Amino acid sequence: MQQEAQTVTIVQLEPDQKPAKDLSMIDVSIAAFGLTGVIMVAALAAGLIAGAGYIWYRSRRAVTLIEARGHQHNLFRS
């Protein structure tokens, strides 16, 4: 008894399918941005807000004890 050889189909192309869209490097980068990008943007925004808040807070308070006592001084003048 001899077995007949079987024809194996590896890839079957459908004639009515459209070809796949070409992806550019920009498309891949935007797709990879995802959740990591959202976290990075949120961290950047939080840092900018914290920095602006710190500058605002320090501009309302005396920086040194001399300023707190009401004396005006200039560090660059002798």
Backbone as CSV, one residue per row, in Angstrom:
resi,resn,N_x,N_y,N_z,CA_x,CA_y,CA_z,C_x,C_y,C_z
1,MET,0.816,-1.176,0.000,0.000,0.000,0.000,0.866,1.248,0.000
2,GLN,0.582,2.045,-0.964,1.340,3.277,-1.084,0.397,4.442,-0.825
3,GLN,0.888,5.406,-0.004,0.060,6.575,0.304,0.271,7.644,-0.756
4,GLU,-0.796,8.343,-1.047,-0.699,9.418,-2.013,-0.116,10.664,-1.348
5,ALA,0.658,11.423,-2.105,1.230,12.659,-1.578,0.121,13.684,-1.410
6,GLN,0.154,14.375,-0.264,-0.853,15.386,0.015,-0.319,16.754,-0.367
7,THR,-1.160,17.557,-0.908,-0.785,18.925,-1.237,-1.124,19.795,-0.036
8,VAL,-0.116,20.460,0.498,-0.302,21.307,1.677,-0.316,22.766,1.233
9,THR,-1.362,23.467,1.620,-1.470,24.893,1.298,-0.887,25.691,2.460
10,ILE,0.183,26.427,2.185,0.826,27.228,3.232,0.195,28.611,3.306
11,VAL,0.027,29.249,2.188,-0.570,30.583,2.129,-1.654,30.555,1.077
12,GLN,-2.801,31.055,1.459,-3.893,31.122,0.504,-4.289,32.591,0.364
13,LEU,-4.182,33.101,-0.853,-4.497,34.491,-1.117,-5.933,34.613,-1.589
14,GLU,-6.631,35.573,-1.015,-7.994,35.856,-1.433,-7.934,36.952,-2.485
15,PRO,-8.540,36.773,-3.609,-8.455,37.769,-4.678,-9.163,39.084,-4.355
16,ASP,-10.141,39.093,-3.455,-10.885,40.311,-3.179,-10.311,41.124,-2.012
17,GLN,-9.203,40.708,-1.414,-8.599,41.446,-0.307,-7.729,42.577,-0.824
18,LYS,-7.727,43.671,-0.066,-6.877,44.808,-0.410,-5.472,44.552,0.135
19,PRO,-4.456,45.089,-0.509,-3.103,44.924,0.036,-2.948,45.694,1.347
20,ALA,-2.058,45.216,2.168,-1.823,45.852,3.475,-1.258,47.251,3.276
21,LYS,-1.629,48.148,4.185,-1.166,49.530,4.118,0.309,49.584,4.539
22,ASP,1.097,50.370,3.806,2.496,50.542,4.177,2.575,51.437,5.406
23,LEU,3.407,51.059,6.351,3.588,51.839,7.570,4.918,52.571,7.510
24,SER,4.874,53.851,7.835,6.116,54.620,7.885,6.653,54.593,9.315
25,MET,7.852,55.105,9.488,8.455,55.154,10.823,7.647,56.054,11.752
26,ILE,7.037,57.098,11.221,6.220,58.000,12.037,4.980,57.262,12.539
27,ASP,4.357,56.465,11.692,3.182,55.693,12.108,3.537,54.721,13.235
28,VAL,4.667,54.064,13.106,5.106,53.118,14.131,5.413,53.857,15.431
29,SER,6.066,55.021,15.343,6.407,55.797,16.536,5.158,56.275,17.259
30,ILE,4.176,56.739,16.509,2.929,57.209,17.125,2.200,56.042,17.789
31,ALA,2.192,54.896,17.159,1.541,53.722,17.745,2.270,53.258,19.005
32,ALA,3.586,53.373,19.029,4.359,52.935,20.188,4.276,53.929,21.335
33,PHE,3.884,55.172,21.028,3.823,56.223,22.052,2.854,55.816,23.156
34,GLY,1.676,55.423,22.848,0.657,54.860,23.730,0.684,55.302,25.177
35,LEU,0.597,54.345,26.082,0.526,54.602,27.518,1.807,55.231,28.036
36,THR,2.954,54.801,27.535,4.213,55.381,27.980,4.267,56.869,27.653
37,GLY,3.794,57.240,26.497,3.767,58.647,26.119,2.835,59.460,27.000
38,VAL,1.699,58.888,27.338,0.757,59.583,28.216,1.392,59.817,29.583
39,ILE,2.083,58.819,30.105,2.761,58.965,31.401,3.854,60.015,31.308
40,MET,4.608,60.032,30.212,5.669,61.030,30.051,5.108,62.443,29.979
41,VAL,4.026,62.631,29.248,3.415,63.958,29.137,2.851,64.394,30.482
42,ALA,2.234,63.477,31.207,1.703,63.805,32.535,2.833,64.186,33.500
43,ALA,3.954,63.481,33.443,5.092,63.803,34.305,5.684,65.162,33.944
44,LEU,5.766,65.460,32.658,6.267,66.762,32.218,5.350,67.883,32.699
45,ALA,4.048,67.698,32.544,3.088,68.716,32.994,3.159,68.901,34.509
46,ALA,3.256,67.802,35.250,3.351,67.896,36.710,4.632,68.620,37.125
47,GLY,5.729,68.360,36.448,6.984,69.041,36.752,6.915,70.528,36.466
48,LEU,6.306,70.901,35.343,6.165,72.320,35.018,5.268,73.035,36.025
49,ILE,4.180,72.398,36.413,3.278,72.992,37.399,3.965,73.113,38.756
50,ALA,4.694,72.077,39.171,5.405,72.125,40.449,6.489,73.205,40.427
51,GLY,7.209,73.331,39.320,8.240,74.365,39.208,7.649,75.759,39.258
52,ALA,6.549,75.976,38.541,5.887,77.289,38.568,5.362,77.589,39.968
53,GLY,4.812,76.587,40.625,4.328,76.776,42.004,5.452,77.111,42.969
54,TYR,6.573,76.462,42.818,7.720,76.729,43.692,8.242,78.148,43.470
55,ILE,8.361,78.571,42.217,8.830,79.933,41.927,7.845,80.956,42.479
56,TRP,6.555,80.707,42.302,5.552,81.620,42.842,5.638,81.683,44.367
57,TYR,5.762,80.542,45.024,5.852,80.491,46.489,7.081,81.237,46.985
58,ARG,8.238,81.018,46.353,9.470,81.674,46.796,9.451,83.171,46.509
59,SER,8.728,83.612,45.503,8.675,85.049,45.213,7.810,85.788,46.234
60,ARG,6.943,85.097,46.938,6.081,85.712,47.948,6.716,85.706,49.343
61,ARG,7.751,84.934,49.552,8.381,84.798,50.869,9.794,85.365,50.835
62,ALA,10.300,85.738,51.998,11.674,86.209,52.099,12.613,85.040,51.860
63,VAL,13.674,85.297,51.099,14.626,84.239,50.781,15.643,84.081,51.907
64,THR,16.086,85.185,52.485,17.102,85.135,53.542,16.557,85.787,54.812
65,LEU,17.260,85.612,55.896,16.899,86.223,57.174,17.014,87.738,57.095
66,ILE,17.974,88.246,56.337,18.150,89.692,56.175,16.910,90.291,55.514
67,GLU,16.398,89.647,54.470,15.180,90.126,53.828,13.988,90.023,54.760
68,ALA,13.934,88.995,55.571,12.827,88.826,56.508,12.818,89.948,57.542
69,ARG,13.966,90.486,57.914,14.055,91.587,58.884,13.780,92.934,58.239
70,GLY,13.646,92.977,56.922,13.295,94.208,56.251,14.467,94.975,55.683
71,HIS,15.673,94.473,55.760,16.842,95.156,55.210,16.963,94.833,53.729
72,GLN,17.280,95.837,52.954,17.527,95.630,51.541,19.029,95.408,51.352
73,HIS,19.376,94.490,50.533,20.789,94.227,50.274,20.960,93.816,48.820
74,ASN,22.204,93.936,48.360,22.545,93.504,47.021,23.825,92.689,47.147
75,LEU,23.751,91.441,46.790,24.927,90.577,46.941,26.074,90.983,46.057
76,PHE,25.825,91.679,44.970,26.869,92.007,44.018,27.478,93.385,44.257
77,ARG,26.995,94.113,45.230,27.520,95.438,45.554,28.285,95.354,46.880
78,SER,29.459,95.937,46.949,30.274,95.894,48.164,29.909,97.007,49.112
